[in-house]
Amino acid sequence: MDNRSSSLADTLERVLDKGVVIVGDIAVCVVDIELLTLRVRLFVASAQTAREMGMDWWTNDPFFAPKAVERAAANELAAENAELRERLAVLERALEEKRP
């Protein structure tokens, strides 16, 4: 491995370890009328570094983690089930109290 590729590998490793942020705005204007503005915020880092910084949106994104949707649906179903069981218990107690 020559010095140049070694230096590139070291630089890439450093960027992924520490992270780098690139920020920019692009505006499209015609006759001094702004038609479109794009705001670009790019963060390049390893997944571990991003997690340490509190950025882990991909863990719940259905595109990147389809099982996250299944887990969310299962959690929602379990919560609804628990609520319905509690409501049923309340109704059963009310019926028991009304019986002679």
C-alpha positions as CSV (number, residue, x, y, z in Angstrom):
1,M,0.0,0.0,0.0
2,D,1.5,3.3,-1.0
3,N,1.5,6.4,1.2
4,R,-1.3,8.1,-0.7
5,S,-3.9,5.3,-0.2
6,S,-2.7,4.9,3.4
7,S,-3.4,8.6,4.0
8,L,-6.8,8.3,2.4
9,A,-7.7,5.3,4.6
10,D,-6.5,7.1,7.7
11,T,-8.6,10.2,6.7
12,L,-11.7,8.1,6.1
13,E,-11.2,6.3,9.4
14,R,-10.9,9.6,11.2
15,V,-14.0,11.0,9.5
16,L,-16.1,8.0,10.4
17,D,-14.8,8.0,14.0
18,K,-15.3,11.7,14.7
19,G,-17.9,12.6,12.1
20,V,-18.1,15.6,9.8
21,V,-20.9,18.0,9.0
22,I,-21.4,19.6,5.6
23,V,-24.0,22.4,5.4
24,G,-25.1,24.4,2.4
25,D,-28.0,26.2,0.8
26,I,-28.9,26.2,-2.8
27,A,-31.3,28.9,-4.2
28,V,-32.8,28.9,-7.7
29,C,-33.8,32.5,-8.7
30,V,-35.2,33.9,-11.9
31,V,-35.3,37.6,-12.4
32,D,-34.6,38.2,-8.6
33,I,-37.6,35.9,-7.7
34,E,-36.6,33.0,-5.6
35,L,-38.3,29.9,-7.0
36,L,-36.7,27.1,-4.9
37,T,-34.4,26.9,-1.9
38,L,-32.7,23.6,-0.9
39,R,-31.1,23.4,2.5
40,V,-28.6,20.6,2.7
41,R,-27.4,19.2,6.0
42,L,-25.1,16.2,5.6
43,F,-23.6,14.3,8.5
44,V,-21.0,11.7,7.7
45,A,-20.0,9.3,10.4
46,S,-20.1,5.7,11.4
47,A,-23.4,4.3,12.8
48,Q,-21.7,3.9,16.2
49,T,-20.5,7.5,16.3
50,A,-24.0,8.7,15.2
51,R,-25.7,6.7,18.0
52,E,-23.3,8.2,20.6
53,M,-24.4,11.6,19.4
54,G,-28.0,10.7,19.8
55,M,-28.8,10.2,16.1
56,D,-30.4,6.8,15.5
57,W,-33.5,7.6,13.5
58,W,-32.8,4.7,11.1
59,T,-33.5,2.2,13.9
60,N,-37.3,3.0,13.7
61,D,-37.5,4.0,10.0
62,P,-39.5,1.3,8.2
63,F,-37.3,1.6,5.1
64,F,-34.1,0.8,7.0
65,A,-35.6,-1.4,9.8
66,P,-38.8,-3.2,8.6
67,K,-39.0,-5.1,11.9
68,A,-39.2,-1.8,13.8
69,V,-42.7,-1.4,12.3
70,E,-43.7,-4.9,13.5
71,R,-42.4,-4.2,17.0
72,A,-44.2,-0.9,17.1
73,A,-47.4,-2.6,16.0
74,A,-47.0,-5.3,18.5
75,N,-46.4,-2.8,21.3
76,E,-49.5,-0.8,20.3
77,L,-51.5,-4.0,20.2
78,A,-50.3,-5.1,23.6
79,A,-51.2,-1.6,25.1
80,E,-54.6,-1.8,23.5
81,N,-55.1,-5.3,24.8
82,A,-54.1,-4.2,28.4
83,E,-56.5,-1.3,28.2
84,L,-59.4,-3.5,27.0
85,R,-58.7,-6.0,29.8
86,E,-58.8,-3.3,32.4
87,R,-62.1,-1.9,31.0
88,L,-63.5,-5.4,31.0
89,A,-62.5,-5.9,34.6
90,V,-64.2,-2.7,35.6
91,L,-67.4,-3.7,33.9
92,E,-67.3,-7.2,35.5
93,R,-66.9,-5.6,38.9
94,A,-69.8,-3.2,38.3
95,L,-72.0,-6.2,37.3
96,E,-71.0,-8.1,40.4
97,E,-71.9,-5.2,42.6
98,K,-75.4,-4.9,41.0
99,R,-76.2,-8.6,41.5
100,P,-78.4,-9.3,44.5
